[in-house]
Amino acid sequence: MSRQTQAIIHADALLHNFKALAALAPSSQSMAVIKADAYGHGAVNVARILQHVSSRFAVAIIEEAIALRDAGITAPIVVLEGAHQAKECQMAFQHNCILVMHCEEQLAWLERCPEQQRPHIWLKVDSGMHRLGFALSDIENIAAKYHHLLSEQTVIATHFACADDVDNNFTTTQIDAFTQAANKLGLPTSVANSPATVNWPASRNAWNRLGVGVYGGAVSTSQNIDVEIYPAMTLRSSVLAVRTIPAGEGIGYGQTWVADKPSKIATVGIGYADGYPRHCKNGTPVMIRGKRAYLAGRVSMDMITIDVTHIDNVAVGDEVELWGQNVPIQEVAANADTIDYELMTRVSQRVPRIVKYL
Ligand SMILES: Cc1ncc(COP(=O)(O)O)c(C=O)c1O
């Protein structure tokens, strides 16, 4: 019996989500953010699925872009962290990548590139996230000083700190400050991630960078949003063993779950080495035989145990959904005190990604 632990990647959901998010901003262009192996969904798979609707892609680092080129992806790729060393400028040129530059050291590396071999760049501005980017007050001088490195493709970009939170006005503060600075430059702008595209219409600019929403992640603290998005990943496994234990027995490492009555326990072939979070609490839901069952005992490296006392006929080989259409990934994330982004990106290489086209 082969191990049945798989991440099913739903091509129709990826396409639907991208198109639905892009449709919110018909005057913008949208690109899919496929860094971190497309948030765990498989960057090459996702690029192939989205290449006819996303005219560019964004990744974090040049190595991710080169892996896409090796797989035959040809769309221009925006490298969100820009160059980490001088030689990456030339690599970006060779691989048709656009570097998002956030500091003068990077611009100095670019200056040293032969003029005919300089990649296009964007300039990143720190409008309040305080992670990367030129200061708002400096960007006019930087653009003037390095004018010879800019091109018709140069975009002024920034990133939001709180765009999923519709009650947090810091996003408006960032939009206002950024717009004031960017207006002076007269260059196109890129501001919105997927939560901002949904929640903050004023942030929809020349290029929107759509990440977690494309994968069906949570984009808003509001239930009232103008777009329906669907999970692009179903993480599933199967039952390896079923046993009945008497009341008073503890399950698994540390015996953190103790049966309060005779209980039927199913052991499932997925663990933290597959990316199922070890921090999931007892009671975290899974789906089996069309019903919810609940984590009982600590997550092990390769297995979990679930309480299926209330479900008839559970048998070895039964499919178990860890997250997907029936068990929202956000619910599992909340049980592990984290967010859906982390769960998606942590599904390990041991788990085969199976793309399903409908
Ligand atoms: C600079 C930048 N732009 C866009 C995105 C996409 O954001 P999201 O996944 O929230 O849509 C990210 C993701 O972290 C990012 O770092």
The ligand as a Tripos MOL2 file, in Angstrom:
@<TRIPOS>MOLECULE
LIG
   16    16     1     0     0
SMALL
NO_CHARGES

@<TRIPOS>ATOM
      1 C1          6.5290   42.7370   -1.5980 C.3       1 LIG1
      2 C2          5.3610   41.8070   -1.6640 C.ar      1 LIG1
      3 N1          4.3810   42.0690   -2.5400 N.ar      1 LIG1
      4 C3          3.2890   41.2480   -2.6270 C.ar      1 LIG1
      5 C4          3.1570   40.1470   -1.8210 C.ar      1 LIG1
      6 C5          1.9090   39.2950   -1.9060 C.3       1 LIG1
      7 O1          1.1520   39.4820   -0.7500 O.3       1 LIG1
      8 P1         -0.1530   38.6250   -0.4330 P.3       1 LIG1
      9 O2          0.2680   37.2010   -0.3770 O.co2     1 LIG1
     10 O3         -0.5960   39.1170    0.9010 O.co2     1 LIG1
     11 O4         -1.1290   38.8850   -1.5420 O.co2     1 LIG1
     12 C6          4.1340   39.8700   -0.8730 C.ar      1 LIG1
     13 C7          3.9910   38.7160    0.0280 C.2       1 LIG1
     14 O5          4.4850   38.5970    1.0950 O.2       1 LIG1
     15 C8          5.2830   40.7170   -0.8020 C.ar      1 LIG1
     16 O6          6.2650   40.4810    0.0880 O.3       1 LIG1
@<TRIPOS>BOND
     1     1     2 1
     2     2     3 ar
     3     2    15 ar
     4     3     4 ar
     5     4     5 ar
     6     5     6 1
     7     5    12 ar
     8     6     7 1
     9     7     8 1
    10     8     9 2
    11     8    10 1
    12     8    11 1
    13    12    13 1
    14    12    15 ar
    15    13    14 2
    16    15    16 1
@<TRIPOS>SUBSTRUCTURE
     1 LIG1         1 GROUP 0 **** ****
